[in-house]
Amino acid sequence: MEGPCKKHKDDTKELNQAEPTGDLPRAKRLKMDSTPGKDEVDSDESGSPGVEIAGGPVGALAAEWADVIDRVKNAIVAIRVTGVRSFEDCSAGVWDGTGFVVSLENPKEALILTNRHIITTGPIRARATFYEHDDLPVWPVYRDPVHDFGLLQFDATELRFTPPTAISIAPGELRVGAEVLVIGNDNAEKIQILPATIARVDRNCPEYHDNYEDENTFYAGAGSNTSGGSSGSPVI
């Protein structure tokens, strides 16, 4: 289930301005998805949850993709939000989304980047589930007044099983034709991996039903077949 705020009129899946890269290969870049087909893979010996890959088994991925996924998976979290009451254009309720860690500069005040429509503008309680099953409370510390992103804070020193991992961002590296993977809580399945190809880097901002309008930024377009829960996902 997506956030409770009203959706935009355009069904095209768009990626917003944050593009994580870290020390990944040049062709592998990350962005956020604003909004399944899956083959399940058994859990590894460590007891980690199996990674689900749409369109084929793990063997279909190149070795370099598998390496990149292994390096970023611990930074990606499934978010469960409870809106305690209606506020502005958002309703009270429970919904799911995705986020990824972008700062561990102060481990006790680590930051997760996600969409604003997941955090919403109202009072919420939220928890983040990490790849190795750590489940921690998170708190909204920033909601952008114009663009569809926000920040959640958590205490990384409370992680018991998941190695603290962060992903840096570099939007200037985006290229038309780049093969990407959307990794996130698609359909509230904790973690899934969906393939896509970047088709546009000059897409118009989406149109919304209410008086909220994103502007003065750029959007990229990619058909990734994502569904509810993918909002806030990094895209490799």
N, C-alpha and C positions, 0 to 999 in steps of 0.2 A: 504493500500500500504506500502510495506517495504521500507527501505532506498535504495538509488540509487546505492550503491556499488555492485560489482559483487558477486554473491552467490557462496557458496561452492558446490561441486559436490554431496556430500552425502545428501540424503533427510531425514535421520534420525534426529529427533528432539533431540538436546542436551542441557544440562543445564550447565552454566559455574560455576566459582568457588565461587560465592558469595551466601551464604545461610542465609537469615534473620531468626532470631528466636525471639528476644526480650524476653518477659516473657511467651511465648506460651508453651502449654504442650509439653513434651519431644518428643512425636511422631509427632508433627506438626512443621515442619521445612521449611524454605524458601530458594529457590535458584532463579537464573535468568534463564529465558528461552531465548535461542538465536533466536529464531525466533518469524467450529462453531457448528450444532445442538444446539438448545437453546430453552428453554421455558421461556417466559417472565413472570415477577412477577410485580404486580402493585406497584406504588410508595407508600412509607409509608406516614403517616400523616404529616411529616415534609416537604414533597415535594421533598425528595431525589429521584434520579433516581432509577427505579427498577433494581434489580440485576438479571442478566440472568444466569441460571444454565443449562449447557448442560446435557442431559440425564435424566432429571426429575425435578419435582417441588421442592421448598424449603423444603417441608415436608420430602423429601427423605434424607436430610442431618441430621446427628445426631446433638443434641443440642450443643455439644461441638464445632462442626464445625461452626455453626451459630454464636456462641460467638466469636470464633477466627476471623471470617470474619468481624464481627462488630468492632473488635479492630484494624484491620489492614487496612480497606478500605480507611480511610482518608489519609493514607500515599501513596496510589497508584494513579498515574496520567496518563492521556492520553496525549501524546506528539504530536504536529503537527510541523513539521520542513519544512522550505523553504530553499532550497539550492540556493543561489543567483547567483552562476555561477559554471561551471564545474571545478573540481580540481582533479588532479591525476586520480584515477580510478572511481571517482564518478561524476554523472551528475547533472546538475541543475534541479530543480523541487520541488514538494511538496510531502511529505510522512508522514506516521503516525507510532508511536511506543508507548511504555510504559516505565515508570520508577517508582521508589519508593524512598521516602525520607529516607535517611540514617543518616543525621546529622542535628540537630537543635541547636548545641552547640553555634553558633552565629546566632540567628534568621534572621538577615539581610543578612547573607551569608549562608543560608541553602543549603544542597546538595542533589541532586537527582542522583541515580545510574541508568544507562541504558547501552545499547550496544554501542560500538564505531561506528558500521555501521549505527546507528540511528543519532548520532551526526555528523558522517563523519569526514574527515580530512580537509574539505574545509570551506569557509565562509558560515555561516547560520544565519537565524533568527528562533527562536523557541518560542512556548508557551505551557504551561502545564495547563490542565483542571483537577481540583480536583473533588472529589466525590460530594461535595455540590455545584458544579457549579462555584466555583472561577476559574477565568482564568487569569493567570499571565505570564509575559514574563520570559524566562529563558535563561541563557547564558552558553556556554561551557567553562569550566575552566580546564578540563583535558581530554586528549585523550591518552589512553595507547598505547605505540609504538609497543607492541607485542600482548597483549591480547584484546579480543573483549569486552571491557567495557570502559566507560567514565563517567564523572561527569558533571552535569549541576548545576548552582547556581541560587537561587531565594531569594526574600525577603519575609520571612514567616510572617513578621509583616503586610503585605498587605492582608493577608487572612481575609475575612470578615465573612464567613459562615462555613468554614471547620476548625475544631480544629487541630492545628499543631500536627502532629503525625510522629514519625520516627520508622523505623524497624532496629534492629541490625542484624549482620550476624555472623554465626558460622558454617562453612562448615564441621567441623569434626563430626557433628551430623547426617550426611546423612547415610541412611541405605537402602539396597536392600529390596524391598517389601513394602516400606513405601507408604501408600496411600496419594496422594497429590492433591492439587487444584491449577491450573494456573489461577491467577486473573490478568486481564489486558484488554487492548484496542484491543481485538481480532476482526479482520475484521473491525477495526475502529468503533466499537460499544460503545466506551467509557469505559464500564466495562462489562466483562463477566467472568464466572467461569467455568473452564473446568477440569474434573477429570483425573487423571493419576496415574500410579504406577511406582515407581522407579525400573528399571530393571537392570541397571548397574551403578557402580560407578568408573569403570576403562575404560571407553570408550576412544578410540583414538581421538586425535584432528581431526577436519574435514579438508578435502582437499579443497583448494580454486582454482579458475580458474586463478588468477593472481599470482603475486610474494609475496602476503601476506600469512604468515603461523603463526598460533597460536602454541605455543610450551611451554615446561617447565611448564605445568599446568595439571590439570585433568578435564575430562568432565564426567558428568553423563548422562544416557539415560533414557527417559521415553516417551511412546507413548501418547501424550496428544491431538492430532488432532487440534493443533493450526494453525492459518493462519496469513496472513499479519496483522501487527499491534501489535502482541503479543511480538515482540522482546523487551527485557528488563523487561518482567513481573516477579514479584515475584511469587514463587510457594510455597504454604503452605503445 
